[in-house]
Amino acid sequence: MITYILAALTAAALLAADQYTKYFISSHYTLAESHGFIPKILNITFTENTGAAWGMLNDRTWLLIGITTVVMLICIALILKYGTKNKLLFWAMMLVLSGGIGNMIDRVFRKGGVVDFLQFDFWKSFPVFNVADCAITVGAGLLVLYFIIDICRDQKEKSRKRTAANSADEQN
């Protein structure tokens, strides 16, 4: 049970960190202002993104709110259905929910724009992102890992059943 409490607390802490960092950046930086944070690795660059990653769906705030709402409802449904049956799935859903809520708050209360400020210094064409985006990305990665493990488990079980069936046929 401690794992689930830790996942929920981590999601809440990430949401709080996301909102605090966005507030800090938007109140201490001017739009497009940039400063080195970790030399040659990470810059703090204040941007407002009205789309998704790489500018997709730019200025389609209501569509992005709708997509985010659907994804968050799916996360909640998976948590309610599978709840404490799988720790990895729970962590994945909590992280995706946390990030989704963080970006949704921006879309609703910042006129459709999400505050982004983390920029890779070594990869300038990579989109500027924020803490919520990190939570979503890690959560999505954990979800992919969950499905890979689940598929491997299913394949192993099917193989075991085939072997058992073949052994039974040979004995007859």
C-alpha positions as CSV (number, residue, x, y, z in Angstrom):
1,M,0.0,0.0,0.0
2,I,2.9,2.3,0.7
3,T,3.8,2.3,-3.0
4,Y,0.4,3.6,-4.0
5,I,0.6,6.4,-1.4
6,L,4.1,7.3,-2.6
7,A,2.9,7.4,-6.2
8,A,0.0,9.7,-5.2
9,L,2.3,12.0,-3.1
10,T,4.8,12.1,-6.0
11,A,2.1,13.1,-8.4
12,A,0.9,15.8,-6.1
13,A,4.5,17.0,-5.5
14,L,5.1,17.1,-9.3
15,L,1.9,19.1,-9.8
16,A,2.9,21.6,-7.1
17,A,6.5,21.8,-8.6
18,D,5.0,22.3,-12.1
19,Q,2.7,25.1,-11.0
20,Y,5.4,26.8,-8.8
21,T,8.1,26.8,-11.5
22,K,5.6,28.1,-14.1
23,Y,4.6,30.9,-11.7
24,F,8.2,31.7,-10.9
25,I,9.3,31.8,-14.6
26,S,6.3,33.8,-15.8
27,S,6.8,36.4,-13.0
28,H,10.6,36.7,-13.1
29,Y,11.4,36.3,-16.8
30,T,10.2,38.2,-19.9
31,L,8.8,36.2,-22.8
32,A,11.7,34.7,-24.8
33,E,14.2,35.5,-22.1
34,S,16.8,32.8,-21.8
35,H,19.6,32.0,-19.3
36,G,22.0,29.1,-19.1
37,F,21.1,26.7,-16.2
38,I,23.4,23.7,-16.7
39,P,26.1,24.8,-19.1
40,K,25.9,23.1,-22.5
41,I,23.0,21.0,-21.3
42,L,19.9,23.0,-20.1
43,N,18.7,26.5,-20.5
44,I,15.8,28.3,-18.9
45,T,13.9,29.9,-21.7
46,F,10.5,31.4,-21.1
47,T,7.9,30.6,-23.8
48,E,4.2,30.2,-24.0
49,N,3.0,27.4,-26.1
50,T,-0.6,27.4,-27.4
51,G,-0.2,24.0,-29.0
52,A,1.2,20.6,-28.2
53,A,4.8,19.4,-28.6
54,W,6.6,20.7,-31.8
55,G,3.8,23.3,-32.3
56,M,1.2,20.7,-33.2
57,L,-2.4,21.8,-32.9
58,N,-1.2,25.4,-32.4
59,D,-4.0,27.8,-31.2
60,R,-6.5,24.9,-30.9
61,T,-7.0,25.3,-27.2
62,W,-10.4,23.7,-26.9
63,L,-9.3,20.7,-28.9
64,L,-6.3,20.3,-26.7
65,I,-8.4,20.7,-23.5
66,G,-10.8,18.0,-24.9
67,I,-8.0,15.6,-25.7
68,T,-6.4,16.2,-22.3
69,T,-9.8,15.6,-20.6
70,V,-10.3,12.3,-22.5
71,V,-6.8,11.1,-21.6
72,M,-7.3,12.0,-17.9
73,L,-10.7,10.2,-17.8
74,I,-9.0,7.1,-19.3
75,C,-6.3,7.4,-16.6
76,I,-9.0,7.7,-13.9
77,A,-10.9,4.7,-15.3
78,L,-7.8,2.6,-15.4
79,I,-7.0,3.5,-11.8
80,L,-10.6,2.7,-10.7
81,K,-10.6,-0.6,-12.7
82,Y,-7.1,-1.9,-11.9
83,G,-6.4,0.2,-8.8
84,T,-3.9,-1.6,-6.7
85,K,-3.6,-4.7,-8.9
86,N,-0.5,-3.3,-10.7
87,K,2.0,-0.9,-9.2
88,L,3.6,0.0,-12.5
89,L,0.3,0.9,-14.1
90,F,-0.7,2.9,-11.1
91,W,2.5,4.9,-11.2
92,A,2.1,5.5,-15.0
93,M,-1.4,6.8,-14.6
94,M,-0.6,9.0,-11.6
95,L,2.2,10.7,-13.5
96,V,0.2,11.2,-16.7
97,L,-2.7,12.6,-14.6
98,S,-0.4,14.9,-12.7
99,G,1.1,16.3,-15.9
100,G,-2.2,16.5,-17.6
101,I,-3.7,18.5,-14.7
102,G,-0.6,20.8,-14.7
103,N,-0.9,21.7,-18.4
104,M,-4.8,21.8,-18.2
105,I,-4.5,24.5,-15.5
106,D,-2.4,26.6,-17.8
107,R,-4.7,26.1,-20.8
108,V,-7.7,27.1,-18.8
109,F,-6.3,30.0,-16.7
110,R,-3.6,31.4,-19.1
111,K,-5.7,32.0,-22.1
112,G,-4.8,28.7,-23.8
113,G,-1.0,29.1,-23.4
114,V,1.2,26.7,-21.5
115,V,4.3,28.1,-19.8
116,D,7.3,26.2,-21.0
117,F,10.9,27.0,-19.9
118,L,13.2,24.0,-20.0
119,Q,15.3,23.9,-23.2
120,F,18.1,21.5,-24.1
121,D,21.1,23.6,-25.0
122,F,22.6,20.8,-27.1
123,W,19.4,20.2,-29.1
124,K,17.9,23.6,-30.0
125,S,15.2,22.1,-32.3
126,F,13.7,20.1,-29.4
127,P,10.6,21.8,-28.0
128,V,10.9,23.8,-24.9
129,F,9.0,21.9,-22.1
130,N,8.0,22.0,-18.4
131,V,7.7,19.8,-15.4
132,A,4.2,18.6,-16.4
133,D,5.6,17.5,-19.8
134,C,8.3,15.5,-17.9
135,A,5.7,13.8,-15.8
136,I,3.6,12.9,-18.8
137,T,6.6,11.6,-20.7
138,V,7.8,9.4,-17.8
139,G,4.3,8.2,-17.2
140,A,3.9,7.3,-20.9
141,G,7.2,5.5,-20.8
142,L,6.1,3.5,-17.8
143,L,2.8,2.7,-19.6
144,V,4.8,1.3,-22.6
145,L,6.9,-0.7,-20.2
146,Y,3.8,-2.1,-18.5
147,F,2.4,-3.2,-21.9
148,I,5.7,-4.8,-22.9
149,I,5.8,-6.7,-19.7
150,D,2.2,-7.7,-20.0
151,I,2.6,-8.9,-23.6
152,C,5.7,-10.9,-22.6
153,R,3.8,-12.4,-19.6
154,D,1.0,-13.4,-22.0
155,Q,3.4,-15.0,-24.5
156,K,5.1,-16.9,-21.8
157,E,1.8,-18.2,-20.4
158,K,0.6,-19.3,-23.9
159,S,3.9,-21.1,-24.5
160,R,3.6,-22.8,-21.1
161,K,0.1,-24.0,-22.0
162,R,1.2,-25.2,-25.4
163,T,4.0,-27.2,-23.9
164,A,1.7,-28.7,-21.3
165,A,-0.8,-29.6,-24.0
166,N,1.9,-31.2,-26.2
167,S,3.1,-33.2,-23.2
168,A,-0.4,-34.4,-22.5
169,D,-0.9,-35.4,-26.1
170,E,2.4,-37.3,-26.1
171,Q,1.4,-39.2,-23.0
172,N,-1.9,-40.3,-24.6
